[in-house]
Amino acid sequence: MKARALVAWNVRRIRVDRGIPQEQLAYDAGIDRSYMSGLERQSENPTIDLLDRLAGTLGVHLSEFFIQPPKGAATPETLPKGRKSTRLRSKKQ
């Protein structure tokens, strides 16, 4: 697996495992949600600084983004549609 695909797979895996919507992770990391989506789709090439910020936001070591998935591992599932963070919702009201 190429590095960009590996990072995308692991960011998504960690985010989904923790039940964090893309919008919330992007907000907490100080990046645009569309950029976060592009990172997970492998269309964005994040800097080390951004990866470090995402790792801090997710509470993991930077090396977690470079763990090889088990052979035959499926793409991490997505969160249910319409699930919004309470923090974002409360700021918009």
C-alpha positions in Angstrom: 0.0 0.0 0.0 1.4 3.4 -0.9 2.0 6.0 1.8 -0.9 8.3 0.9 -3.3 5.3 0.8 -1.9 4.0 4.1 -2.4 7.3 5.9 -5.9 7.8 4.5 -6.9 4.2 5.6 -5.6 4.7 9.1 -7.0 8.2 9.6 -10.4 6.9 8.6 -10.0 3.7 10.7 -9.1 5.7 13.9 -11.8 8.3 13.3 -14.6 5.8 12.7 -13.4 3.6 15.6 -13.8 6.6 17.9 -17.2 7.6 16.4 -16.0 11.0 15.3 -17.6 12.5 12.2 -15.3 13.9 9.5 -16.8 17.4 10.2 -15.9 17.2 13.9 -12.3 16.0 13.3 -11.8 18.7 10.7 -13.1 21.4 13.0 -11.1 20.2 16.0 -7.9 20.0 13.8 -8.5 23.4 12.3 -8.9 22.3 8.7 -11.7 22.4 6.2 -14.1 19.4 6.1 -13.7 19.1 2.3 -9.9 18.8 2.8 -10.5 16.1 5.5 -12.7 14.3 3.0 -10.0 14.6 0.3 -7.4 13.3 2.7 -9.5 10.1 3.4 -10.1 9.7 -0.4 -6.4 10.0 -1.1 -6.8 13.1 -3.2 -5.0 15.4 -0.7 -1.3 15.1 0.3 -1.1 16.2 3.9 2.0 17.7 5.4 3.8 16.2 8.4 2.6 19.2 10.4 -1.0 18.4 9.6 -0.6 14.7 10.3 1.0 15.7 13.7 -2.0 17.9 14.4 -4.5 15.2 13.4 -2.7 12.7 15.6 -2.9 15.1 18.5 -6.6 15.7 17.9 -7.2 12.0 17.8 -5.0 11.3 20.8 -2.7 8.9 19.0 1.0 8.8 18.1 1.9 9.9 14.6 3.1 6.4 13.8 -0.5 5.1 14.1 -1.1 6.6 10.6 1.6 4.2 9.1 0.4 0.9 10.4 -0.2 -1.7 7.7 -3.8 -3.0 7.6 -4.2 -6.8 7.9 -4.4 -8.6 4.6 -7.9 -8.5 3.2 -9.0 -5.8 5.6 -12.1 -3.9 4.5 -12.2 -0.1 4.2 -13.4 1.2 7.6 -17.1 1.7 7.7 -18.6 5.2 7.6 -20.6 6.8 10.4 -24.4 7.0 9.9 -25.5 9.9 7.7 -26.7 13.0 9.4 -24.7 12.4 12.6 -23.4 15.8 13.7 -21.3 16.8 16.6 -23.1 18.5 19.5 -20.3 21.0 19.7 -20.8 22.1 16.1 -24.6 22.1 16.5 -24.5 24.3 19.6 -22.2 26.8 17.9 -24.5 27.2 15.0 -27.6 27.9 17.1 
